[in-house]
Amino acid sequence: MSAPVLVGVLVAGGVFLILRRGMVRVVFGFVLLTHAANVLLLASGGTDRRRPPLVGKADPALMADPLPQAFVLTAIVITFGTTVYLLSMIHVRRSEERAGGPSG
Amino acid sequence: MSGAVLVLPVALPLLAAGLLSLLTGRRLRLLLGTAVNAGVLLVGGLLLKEGLDGRIPTASIGGWPAGLAIVLAADPFSALLVCVSAVLVLASLCFAAVCGEDGDPRFTSLVLVLAAGVYGALLTADLFNFFVFVEVMLVPSYVLLVVGSGRDPAAGRVYVTVGLLASTVFLAGVALVYGVAGTVNLGELAGAAERGPAFALAGALVLLGMAVKAAVVPFHGWLPRTYPQASASVTVLFAGLLTKVGVYAIIRVYAVFFAGMQQFRWVLMAAALATMVVGVLGAVGERTMRGVLSFDLVSQVGYILFGLALFTGLGLTAAVFFMVQYVLVKTVLFMCAGTVENLYGSDRLDGTGGLLRHEPLLASVFLVAFLSLAGIPPLAGFVGKLGLLQAAVAEEKYWPAAVALATSLLTLVAMLKVWSRVFWGRPSSSVTALAGVARARSALLAPALVLVVPSVAFGLGAEPLWRVAESAAGGLADVSAYVRAVTR
């Protein structure tokens, strides 16, 4: 039951922040929103079986589904990269403004 | 033929992109970039030939057994689009070179990574893998657009945030699909939406994410806001590739996952008609060449969805035919706008005029392309639109057919506005002054000239492309061969 609640809270917070003014808030909104998608992805493999998915380490009936974990790992890397890019865009804009360069 | 060649369209550009970051010298970068994409075009041609012979080449990555492996598959539809995309990337690279926009050492690398993402997205038969390839395609596009959009920094922010939002929605959709179906392999998901509302809802979220990428109304606002702000050659590159991957995904997912379900077709039809009308009305009101063309890009996406919404053999064939000829024509038009901007410093409709006198060749290329876009016989656009209308009438969908016809007329109005303001009339004094400056005009026009040839050729001799489109559409209407190949 905790996964749906978590996804709900994260999406609500993410949407709230994205709709605010200010690019930094928007970026944090996206951090929350992509986390919600990641939790959803992780939960899609089933939340009841949580043993490590390694042969010989656990009973196959209790092993967690390894595929969503691989998905989530990929998704985290991608969203992390995009978030860093967004933040660097803000940084470049700020330093341009400070230097009296193009604004808009 | 071994399925291993399927890896090449993804691996070659990525490897070349890495290699290019070590190379100096503009000519060398251009040479490697074009050579790699010519190679991909060759591979695409081979795959298409296999597909037309009734075989679907597949490759399971990593040597995992079926069901676990990520599968790449090239049915005629995918192979055809890979060929067209390779042609567009080649033309864009050449256009960027003659515009002098490939001076940045990273430009060619970024274009190659973007191309790898496009080819991968077109070839993969796995929803999550599709998400990854779309990201591979989008991340370089963020950089290309933001770096080029000196005019309006806000455009870059809009583009990146909308792209990220669409990706997140798509990812959530993939998660839900995996949650309900336990697989993301498209072959195993064939007809999944018919199993129940939960499946259809998960698939709908996937389609929603892709609808944003494809700029389907009401998710189109970002495109006309951002594309005209990018540099000329970047717009040329984006116009034919990025939204088309979204359209491809919508077609593929609707054909396979939804198995063309009758009960949801009206949603697609409503979206298609709204996209056509809203896009073309926006185009009529724009004030720059690229502004008009960007809104028109939205409108034309509606025509492709129109064919998909009919989901008959003829409708799908016409949609595939339309898609292929239209991306070529659109790229030509954006190249013309880029050339005007390059030679005269602005593509504003009120800033130029009378270019016909100074640039007869540019004007005639533009004329052929826009007549094809509007669907005037004997050009390729006419064949595509005629097919779509015939399919609609055969299904007794008279109102949608009427809307499509009216949109065609408005497209003509929008393009005539560009024609009369930019090319017709008396040249302004600034134009006359700039026209005297010696420039490499023939080089600037060469890519557009090459790309406009098919729109004439496929209009006069539509048969070969129509046959290929028929074969591609056959694979969409009856997905059993694709499903067998992918789940094997």
Interface residues (C-beta under 8 A of the other chain):
Chain A: I18 M23 V26 F30 L33 T34 A36 A37 L40 L41 A43 S44 G45 L67 P68 F71 T74 A75 I78 T79 G81 T82 Y85 L86 M89 R93 P102 S103 G104
Chain B: F128 F131 V132 E135 V139 Y142 V143 V146 G150 D152 P153 A154 G156 R157 V160 T161 L164 L165 S167 T168 L171 A172 V174 A175 L176 Y178 G179
